[in-house]
Amino acid sequence: MSETSPPGPYWVLSTDYEGYSLVYSCRDYVIFRMEFSWILSREPTIPEETLEELHGILSSIGVDVSKMVPTNQDEAFCSAMSQ
C-alpha cells in the first residue's frame, strides 16, 4: 500500500468477477470515522442499471452516494497521466 492509500480494512460488497467491483472501507479513530467506497470497472463506463444497484447497496449501509465523485475515464486524460 502506498503512503497516499487510505488505511484498510477493505470489503468487497459486490462484484460480477468480470466487469465491476464495489469496495468499501471504514475505520474508527478516537474522534472521527473515515469511510471510503469505490465502484471499480474494467470499462470506462458502467451500465446505469448496475450503477443504481451499487448505489443502493451503499445507501443501505448509510453511505451518502451523492458525495461520490466520478473519475475521469477519458482516454486522453489517461494517456497524459501515464507519461
C-alpha positions as CSV (number, residue, x, y, z in Angstrom):
1,M,0.0,0.0,0.0
2,S,1.3,3.5,-0.9
3,E,1.5,6.3,1.6
4,T,-1.4,8.0,-0.1
5,S,-3.7,5.0,0.1
6,P,-6.4,5.0,2.8
7,P,-5.9,2.5,5.6
8,G,-7.7,-0.8,5.4
9,P,-9.6,-3.0,6.0
10,Y,-11.5,-3.3,2.7
11,W,-14.6,-5.2,2.0
12,V,-15.9,-6.2,-1.5
13,L,-19.6,-5.6,-1.2
14,S,-20.5,-6.7,-4.7
15,T,-18.8,-8.0,-7.8
16,D,-19.6,-9.8,-11.0
17,Y,-16.0,-11.0,-11.2
18,E,-15.7,-9.8,-14.8
19,G,-16.8,-6.2,-15.1
20,Y,-17.2,-4.4,-11.8
21,S,-16.5,-4.4,-8.1
22,L,-17.9,-2.4,-5.2
23,V,-15.4,-1.9,-2.4
24,Y,-16.0,-0.2,1.0
25,S,-13.7,0.7,3.8
26,C,-14.2,2.3,7.2
27,R,-12.1,2.9,10.2
28,D,-12.9,4.5,13.6
29,Y,-10.5,6.8,15.2
30,V,-10.8,8.4,18.6
31,I,-12.7,11.5,17.5
32,F,-13.8,10.7,13.9
33,R,-14.6,8.0,11.4
34,M,-13.2,7.6,7.9
35,E,-15.2,5.9,5.2
36,F,-14.2,5.2,1.6
37,S,-16.1,3.5,-1.2
38,W,-15.1,2.7,-4.8
39,I,-17.0,1.5,-7.8
40,L,-14.4,-0.1,-10.0
41,S,-15.0,-1.1,-13.6
42,R,-12.9,-2.7,-16.3
43,E,-14.6,-0.4,-18.8
44,P,-14.7,3.5,-18.9
45,T,-18.5,3.4,-18.4
46,I,-20.8,1.2,-16.3
47,P,-24.4,0.5,-17.2
48,E,-26.8,2.8,-15.4
49,E,-28.8,-0.1,-14.0
50,T,-25.7,-1.6,-12.4
51,L,-24.7,1.8,-11.0
52,E,-28.1,2.3,-9.5
53,E,-27.9,-1.2,-7.9
54,L,-24.4,-0.5,-6.4
55,H,-25.6,2.9,-5.1
56,G,-28.5,1.1,-3.5
57,I,-26.1,-1.3,-1.7
58,L,-24.0,1.7,-0.4
59,S,-27.1,3.6,0.6
60,S,-28.4,0.6,2.6
61,I,-25.3,0.8,4.8
62,G,-25.6,4.5,5.3
63,V,-23.2,5.8,2.6
64,D,-24.2,9.2,1.1
65,V,-23.7,8.4,-2.6
66,S,-24.4,12.0,-3.6
67,K,-20.8,12.7,-2.3
68,M,-19.2,10.2,-4.6
69,V,-17.1,11.8,-7.3
70,P,-16.7,10.0,-10.7
71,T,-13.2,9.5,-12.1
72,N,-12.3,11.0,-15.5
73,Q,-12.0,8.0,-17.8
74,D,-11.2,10.0,-21.0
75,E,-8.5,8.2,-23.0
76,A,-6.6,11.5,-23.5
77,F,-6.6,12.1,-19.7
78,C,-5.3,8.5,-19.1
79,S,-2.6,8.9,-21.7
80,A,-1.4,12.2,-20.2
81,M,-1.3,10.7,-16.7
82,S,0.9,7.7,-17.9
83,Q,3.6,9.9,-19.4
